[in-house]
């Protein structure tokens, strides 16, 4: 009978050890998953920041290109209307009015 009690105690200790080992493994796995999630969260945050930086850079490029094209169009318009501007300038039309698009203000009657 004593042998049976010892055997039951041994089996109980083994089960307890297995239970503790399983609990320890579960905690380690949970910690590992949490670390992976933190790492993935950090990576996601970094990717979002990089994406935002790229969008900002593109906006600056687009704005610069827009301003460049705008200046080119102004130069083109000025060169095409240079003769007309000189004519209207002689009639008292200011360059300020021309730049504001008020070229029509100088309706000259010939």
SELUM-316973 format. One record per residue: x, y negated, z of N, C-alpha, C, CB in turn; residue number from 1. Coordinates in pm, 1 decimal, always signed. Glycine has a CB too. Layout:
<nodes>
[node [X,Y,Z],[X,Y,Z],[X,Y,Z],[X,Y,Z],NUM]
...
</nodes>
This chain:
<nodes>
[node [+80.9,+118.2,+0.0],[+0.0,+0.0,+0.0],[+86.5,-126.4,+0.0],[-92.7,+1.2,+119.2],1]
[node [+189.9,-124.4,+71.0],[+283.0,-236.6,+73.8],[+342.0,-260.5,-65.3],[+395.1,-211.0,+176.1],2]
[node [+364.8,-153.8,-133.2],[+417.0,-162.2,-269.5],[+317.2,-230.8,-361.5],[+450.6,-22.6,-322.9],3]
[node [+194.5,-202.5,-346.2],[+89.6,-262.0,-426.7],[+79.8,-412.3,-398.2],[-45.1,-192.5,-399.3],4]
[node [+92.6,-448.5,-271.8],[+87.3,-589.9,-233.9],[+206.0,-663.5,-294.4],[+86.2,-606.2,-79.6],5]
[node [+324.6,-602.7,-286.5],[+445.4,-663.1,-345.1],[+430.8,-678.7,-496.1],[+569.8,-577.8,-312.8],6]
[node [+375.8,-577.5,-557.3],[+355.0,-582.3,-703.5],[+257.6,-693.9,-739.8],[+301.8,-446.0,-756.0],7]
[node [+150.5,-707.7,-663.2],[+53.7,-814.1,-688.0],[+116.9,-951.1,-665.6],[-69.1,-796.9,-597.8],8]
[node [+200.0,-962.8,-563.3],[+269.6,-1089.1,-536.2],[+366.7,-1121.9,-648.8],[+344.8,-1082.0,-401.9],9]
[node [+437.7,-1020.0,-696.6],[+531.6,-1037.7,-808.1],[+456.8,-1082.6,-933.4],[+609.1,-906.4,-836.1],10]
[node [+347.4,-1016.8,-960.8],[+266.2,-1052.2,-1077.8],[+212.4,-1195.1,-1062.4],[+148.6,-951.0,-1096.1],11]
[node [+169.7,-1229.4,-942.6],[+118.5,-1364.2,-916.8],[+229.3,-1468.3,-935.8],[+60.1,-1373.6,-773.9],12]
[node [+350.6,-1438.5,-887.3],[+464.8,-1530.6,-906.8],[+497.3,-1547.8,-1055.0],[+589.8,-1478.7,-831.8],13]
[node [+495.6,-1438.0,-1128.7],[+523.8,-1443.3,-1271.8],[+417.7,-1527.9,-1344.5],[+528.8,-1300.0,-1331.0],14]
[node [+294.7,-1508.2,-1306.7],[+185.8,-1587.0,-1367.5],[+201.9,-1734.9,-1333.1],[+47.1,-1535.8,-1319.3],15]
[node [+235.6,-1760.1,-1208.7],[+256.3,-1898.2,-1165.8],[+372.9,-1960.8,-1242.9],[+282.7,-1904.4,-1013.5],16]
[node [+481.4,-1884.9,-1259.7],[+596.4,-1933.9,-1335.5],[+558.0,-1959.2,-1481.4],[+713.0,-1833.5,-1327.5],17]
[node [+481.0,-1865.5,-1537.1],[+435.2,-1883.2,-1674.9],[+345.9,-2007.0,-1686.1],[+359.2,-1757.5,-1723.3],18]
[node [+260.0,-2023.1,-1590.3],[+171.8,-2139.5,-1589.0],[+253.1,-2268.2,-1579.8],[+72.7,-2130.7,-1472.0],19]
[node [+351.9,-2270.4,-1492.1],[+437.3,-2388.2,-1476.6],[+517.3,-2413.9,-1604.4],[+532.6,-2370.4,-1356.7],20]
[node [+568.9,-2305.7,-1664.9],[+643.1,-2320.2,-1791.2],[+552.4,-2375.0,-1901.8],[+703.2,-2184.1,-1834.6],21]
[node [+430.3,-2322.1,-1907.1],[+335.0,-2369.3,-2008.2],[+302.3,-2516.9,-1985.5],[+205.3,-2284.5,-2005.0],22]
[node [+281.5,-2554.1,-1859.6],[+251.2,-2693.2,-1826.6],[+370.1,-2783.0,-1863.1],[+216.6,-2707.2,-1675.9],23]
[node [+489.3,-2736.9,-1834.2],[+609.7,-2813.9,-1867.0],[+622.9,-2830.9,-2018.3],[+735.7,-2744.8,-1809.9],24]
[node [+600.0,-2724.9,-2093.6],[+606.6,-2731.9,-2239.7],[+499.9,-2826.9,-2294.0],[+589.4,-2591.7,-2301.4],25]
[node [+380.2,-2818.5,-2236.9],[+271.9,-2906.4,-2279.7],[+308.4,-3052.1,-2255.8],[+142.1,-2871.5,-2206.1],26]
[node [+364.2,-3082.9,-2140.7],[+405.8,-3220.3,-2111.2],[+516.5,-3266.1,-2205.7],[+453.1,-3231.6,-1965.7],27]
[node [+612.8,-3177.6,-2232.2],[+721.2,-3212.0,-2324.9],[+666.3,-3239.3,-2464.9],[+825.8,-3098.9,-2330.1],28]
[node [+573.7,-3155.3,-2509.6],[+514.1,-3174.5,-2641.6],[+435.2,-3304.9,-2646.8],[+423.2,-3056.1,-2677.3],29]
[node [+359.7,-3333.9,-2540.0],[+283.3,-3458.6,-2534.1],[+377.7,-3578.6,-2537.9],[+195.8,-3463.0,-2406.5],30]
[node [+484.2,-3572.2,-2460.8],[+582.6,-3681.3,-2461.7],[+645.9,-3697.4,-2599.8],[+691.9,-3655.7,-2356.4],31]
[node [+674.5,-3584.6,-2662.7],[+733.2,-3589.7,-2796.3],[+635.4,-3653.8,-2895.9],[+772.4,-3447.8,-2843.2],32]
[node [+508.1,-3616.5,-2887.9],[+407.1,-3675.8,-2976.5],[+393.7,-3825.7,-2950.3],[+270.6,-3606.1,-2957.5],33]
[node [+393.9,-3862.8,-2823.0],[+385.1,-4005.1,-2788.5],[+504.6,-4081.4,-2843.7],[+376.6,-4023.4,-2635.9],34]
[node [+622.9,-4022.9,-2833.0],[+742.7,-4087.0,-2888.6],[+731.1,-4101.0,-3040.2],[+869.1,-4006.3,-2852.3],35]
[node [+679.6,-3996.1,-3104.9],[+661.7,-4002.1,-3250.1],[+560.9,-4110.5,-3286.6],[+615.6,-3865.6,-3305.0],36]
[node [+453.5,-4120.3,-3209.7],[+352.9,-4222.7,-3236.6],[+411.0,-4361.7,-3218.7],[+231.8,-4204.4,-3145.3],37]
[node [+492.5,-4379.0,-3114.1],[+557.2,-4508.5,-3092.4],[+648.9,-4540.1,-3209.3],[+636.6,-4509.3,-2959.5],38]
[node [+725.3,-4439.5,-3251.8],[+816.2,-4458.5,-3364.4],[+737.4,-4492.6,-3490.7],[+902.1,-4332.1,-3386.9],39]
[node [+628.3,-4419.3,-3514.0],[+545.6,-4446.7,-3631.3],[+482.1,-4585.7,-3620.6],[+436.2,-4338.6,-3646.8],40]
[node [+439.5,-4621.6,-3499.8],[+382.2,-4754.8,-3479.2],[+485.1,-4863.4,-3506.7],[+328.4,-4768.5,-3336.6],41]
[node [+607.7,-4841.1,-3460.9],[+714.8,-4937.8,-3486.9],[+744.4,-4947.2,-3635.9],[+842.2,-4899.1,-3410.4],42]
[node [+747.2,-4832.3,-3702.5],[+771.4,-4831.4,-3847.0],[+659.5,-4903.6,-3920.6],[+784.3,-4687.2,-3898.9],43]
[node [+536.0,-4877.2,-3878.8],[+421.0,-4942.8,-3942.2],[+428.7,-5093.6,-3922.8],[+288.4,-4888.3,-3884.7],44]
[node [+461.7,-5135.8,-3801.8],[+474.0,-5278.7,-3774.2],[+584.5,-5340.7,-3860.1],[+502.8,-5302.3,-3624.7],45]
[node [+696.5,-5271.6,-3871.7],[+806.2,-5321.3,-3954.9],[+763.0,-5330.6,-4101.0],[+929.6,-5230.1,-3941.6],46]
[node [+693.8,-5229.1,-4149.8],[+646.2,-5231.5,-4288.6],[+547.7,-5346.0,-4311.1],[+580.2,-5097.5,-4325.0],47]
[node [+460.7,-5370.0,-4213.7],[+365.5,-5480.3,-4226.1],[+439.5,-5613.9,-4230.3],[+264.4,-5478.5,-4109.2],48]
[node [+540.8,-5629.3,-4145.0],[+618.6,-5753.2,-4144.5],[+691.8,-5772.0,-4277.3],[+719.2,-5753.1,-4028.1],49]
[node [+748.2,-5662.3,-4329.1],[+817.0,-5670.2,-4457.9],[+718.6,-5707.7,-4568.3],[+886.2,-5536.3,-4490.9],50]
[node [+599.8,-5650.2,-4563.4],[+497.5,-5680.6,-4664.0],[+458.0,-5827.9,-4656.7],[+373.0,-5590.7,-4644.3],51]
[node [+437.3,-5878.1,-4535.1],[+402.1,-6018.9,-4517.5],[+514.4,-6109.4,-4567.5],[+371.7,-6048.7,-4369.7],52]
[node [+639.2,-6072.3,-4538.4],[+753.0,-6151.0,-4586.4],[+757.9,-6152.2,-4739.1],[+884.8,-6095.2,-4529.7],53]
[node [+729.8,-6036.7,-4799.4],[+729.3,-6027.2,-4945.2],[+618.8,-6114.8,-5003.7],[+711.1,-5880.7,-4990.1],54]
[node [+501.1,-6113.1,-4942.3],[+391.7,-6198.2,-4989.1],[+428.8,-6346.1,-4978.2],[+263.7,-6169.7,-4908.9],55]
[node [+490.7,-6384.4,-4868.0],[+533.2,-6523.7,-4850.5],[+635.0,-6561.7,-4957.3],[+592.8,-6545.6,-4709.5],56]
[node [+730.8,-6471.6,-4983.0],[+832.9,-6498.3,-5084.4],[+768.5,-6515.1,-5221.5],[+937.3,-6384.7,-5087.9],57]
[node [+672.5,-6428.8,-5253.2],[+604.0,-6438.3,-5382.6],[+524.9,-6568.0,-5393.4],[+510.6,-6318.1,-5402.8],58]
[node [+459.0,-6606.6,-5283.5],[+383.6,-6733.0,-5286.3],[+476.2,-6849.8,-5315.8],[+310.5,-6756.2,-5152.5],59]
[node [+594.6,-6847.7,-5253.6],[+691.1,-6954.9,-5278.4],[+734.1,-6952.9,-5424.9],[+814.4,-6940.6,-5185.3],60]
[node [+762.3,-6833.0,-5476.7],[+801.3,-6821.2,-5617.8],[+690.2,-6871.4,-5709.1],[+836.0,-6675.2,-5652.3],61]
[node [+566.1,-6829.6,-5679.2],[+453.2,-6872.5,-5762.1],[+436.4,-7023.7,-5754.8],[+323.2,-6802.1,-5717.9],62]
[node [+449.6,-7081.1,-5636.9],[+436.0,-7225.9,-5620.2],[+546.6,-7296.8,-5699.1],[+442.0,-7265.3,-5469.2],63]
[node [+668.9,-7246.9,-5690.3],[+779.1,-7307.9,-5763.9],[+755.0,-7298.1,-5913.8],[+912.1,-7241.3,-5726.8],64]
[node [+708.9,-7181.7,-5958.4],[+680.2,-7164.2,-6100.9],[+567.2,-7257.8,-6143.9],[+642.9,-7017.2,-6131.4],65]
[node [+463.4,-7268.3,-6061.3],[+352.7,-7358.9,-6091.2],[+402.1,-7502.0,-6102.5],[+244.1,-7348.8,-5983.6],66]
[node [+484.3,-7546.1,-6007.4],[+536.2,-7682.4,-6009.8],[+625.9,-7704.6,-6132.3],[+614.2,-7712.0,-5880.6],67]
[node [+705.9,-7604.0,-6165.8],[+793.2,-7612.1,-6282.5],[+709.8,-7625.4,-6410.2],[+884.9,-7487.8,-6290.5],68]
[node [+606.7,-7541.0,-6422.8],[+520.0,-7547.7,-6540.9],[+444.5,-7680.4,-6545.9],[+420.4,-7430.3,-6541.2],69]
[node [+404.4,-7728.0,-6429.5],[+334.2,-7855.9,-6422.2],[+425.2,-7968.5,-6471.6],[+286.8,-7883.9,-6277.4],70]
[node [+549.0,-7967.8,-6428.5],[+644.7,-8069.4,-6473.4],[+669.9,-8058.4,-6623.6],[+777.4,-8055.9,-6396.6],71]
[node [+681.9,-7935.4,-6673.1],[+701.6,-7916.3,-6816.3],[+583.5,-7970.9,-6895.4],[+722.2,-7768.3,-6847.9],72]
[node [+463.0,-7945.8,-6845.2],[+344.2,-7998.1,-6913.7],[+342.3,-8150.8,-6909.7],[+215.5,-7941.6,-6849.5],73]
[node [+380.9,-8209.3,-6797.1],[+386.3,-8355.5,-6789.4],[+485.1,-8410.4,-6891.9],[+425.8,-8401.1,-6647.3],74]
[node [+602.4,-8345.8,-6899.8],[+703.0,-8391.1,-6996.3],[+651.1,-8377.0,-7138.8],[+833.8,-8311.7,-6979.6],75]
[node [+583.8,-8264.4,-7164.5],[+530.2,-8240.7,-7297.8],[+425.1,-8346.5,-7332.1],[+469.7,-8099.1,-7307.5],76]
[node [+336.5,-8371.9,-7238.2],[+232.1,-8472.1,-7261.3],[+295.1,-8609.1,-7281.3],[+132.0,-8475.5,-7143.7],77]
[node [+394.5,-8639.8,-7198.9],[+460.7,-8770.2,-7212.1],[+530.0,-8782.7,-7347.0],[+562.3,-8790.8,-7098.8],78]
[node [+597.1,-8675.7,-7387.4],[+667.7,-8685.1,-7515.0],[+568.3,-8694.7,-7631.4],[+760.8,-8563.4,-7534.1],79]
[node [+454.9,-8624.4,-7620.6],[+355.3,-8628.9,-7727.4],[+281.9,-8762.9,-7730.6],[+255.0,-8515.2,-7710.5],80]
[node [+270.7,-8824.1,-7615.5],[+194.9,-8949.3,-7610.5],[+285.5,-9070.4,-7594.4],[+94.7,-8945.1,-7496.7],81]
[node [+414.0,-9051.3,-7610.3],[+508.5,-9161.4,-7591.2],[+473.3,-9280.7,-7680.2],[+651.6,-9114.4,-7620.5],82]
[node [+445.5,-9252.4,-7803.9],[+411.2,-9359.6,-7896.1],[+282.3,-9429.4,-7851.2],[+395.9,-9304.5,-8039.2],83]
[node [+182.8,-9350.3,-7813.2],[+56.3,-9407.7,-7767.8],[+76.6,-9487.3,-7640.0],[-48.2,-9297.7,-7745.8],84]
[node [+161.0,-9439.5,-7551.7],[+185.9,-9509.2,-7426.1],[+249.9,-9644.7,-7451.7],[+275.1,-9425.0,-7334.6],85]
[node [+340.9,-9645.4,-7547.2],[+404.5,-9772.9,-7579.1],[+299.9,-9870.4,-7632.7],[+518.9,-9753.4,-7682.1],86]
[node [+211.4,-9820.1,-7718.0],[+107.4,-9904.2,-7774.2],[+16.3,-9956.8,-7663.7],[+26.1,-9826.7,-7878.7],87]
[node [-30.8,-9865.8,-7576.5],[-119.5,-9907.7,-7469.0],[-46.5,-9994.8,-7368.8],[-179.3,-9787.0,-7399.3],88]
[node [+82.2,-9968.1,-7347.9],[+161.3,-10050.8,-7257.1],[+167.1,-10193.8,-7306.1],[+302.4,-9994.7,-7242.2],89]
[node [+174.4,-10210.6,-7435.8],[+175.1,-10344.7,-7492.3],[+40.7,-10413.8,-7469.6],[+207.8,-10339.4,-7641.9],90]
[node [-65.4,-10335.8,-7452.6],[-198.8,-10391.3,-7434.8],[-234.8,-10408.6,-7287.1],[-301.1,-10302.3,-7502.8],91]
[node [-140.1,-10382.0,-7195.0],[-163.8,-10406.0,-7053.9],[-208.8,-10284.2,-6974.8],[-264.1,-10511.5,-7039.5],92]
[node [-195.3,-10165.9,-7027.8],[-233.2,-10044.3,-6955.8],[-112.3,-9997.7,-6876.3],[-283.3,-9932.1,-7053.8],93]
[node [-130.4,-9976.9,-6748.3],[-16.4,-9937.7,-6664.8],[+7.5,-9787.0,-6673.1],[-39.8,-9979.6,-6518.3],94]
[node [+133.1,-9749.0,-6649.1],[+171.0,-9607.9,-6649.8],[+97.1,-9534.4,-6538.5],[+324.3,-9591.8,-6633.4],95]
[node [+66.7,-9603.6,-6429.2],[-5.9,-9543.3,-6317.4],[-142.6,-9494.6,-6363.8],[-21.4,-9644.2,-6201.4],96]
[node [-209.4,-9573.8,-6443.2],[-340.7,-9534.7,-6493.4],[-329.5,-9415.6,-6586.7],[-407.9,-9651.5,-6565.1],97]
[node [-224.3,-9411.8,-6663.7],[-205.0,-9302.5,-6758.2],[-180.3,-9173.1,-6682.0],[-87.8,-9332.5,-6854.1],98]
[node [-96.2,-9180.4,-6576.8],[-65.5,-9060.7,-6499.5],[-188.3,-9007.8,-6426.2],[+45.7,-9089.7,-6400.2],99]
[node [-278.9,-9094.1,-6385.7],[-399.2,-9050.7,-6316.7],[-503.5,-8998.2,-6414.2],[-456.9,-9164.7,-6235.2],100]
[node [-474.0,-9000.7,-6539.8],[-568.3,-8952.0,-6638.9],[-668.4,-9057.7,-6679.9],[-640.4,-8832.0,-6586.6],101]
[node [-636.5,-9182.0,-6651.4],[-728.4,-9289.8,-6685.0],[-686.2,-9356.0,-6815.7],[-734.2,-9393.4,-6571.4],102]
[node [-632.7,-9276.7,-6904.8],[-586.7,-9330.6,-7032.7],[-702.8,-9396.2,-7106.3],[-523.6,-9219.5,-7119.7],103]
[node [-823.9,-9347.7,-7082.2],[-940.6,-9402.1,-7148.9],[-969.1,-9544.8,-7104.1],[-1061.1,-9314.3,-7123.0],104]
[node [-907.6,-9583.4,-6990.2],[-933.1,-9718.9,-6940.4],[-877.3,-9822.7,-7036.9],[-871.3,-9737.9,-6800.5],105]
[node [-792.8,-9779.7,-7123.9],[-729.6,-9872.8,-7214.8],[-792.5,-9865.3,-7352.9],[-580.8,-9845.5,-7223.2],106]
[node [-920.1,-9862.3,-7358.9],[-985.7,-9859.2,-7487.9],[-952.6,-9989.8,-7559.1],[-1140.4,-9838.8,-7473.3],107]
[node [-867.4,-9973.8,-7653.8],[-820.7,-10092.3,-7726.8],[-903.2,-10107.5,-7851.9],[-669.6,-10082.3,-7761.7],108]
[node [-953.1,-10224.6,-7870.9],[-1030.3,-10252.1,-7991.6],[-935.7,-10312.0,-8093.6],[-1151.2,-10347.6,-7963.0],109]
[node [-927.3,-10244.8,-8201.0],[-834.4,-10292.7,-8302.9],[-902.4,-10383.9,-8399.7],[-772.0,-10177.8,-8376.8],110]
</nodes>
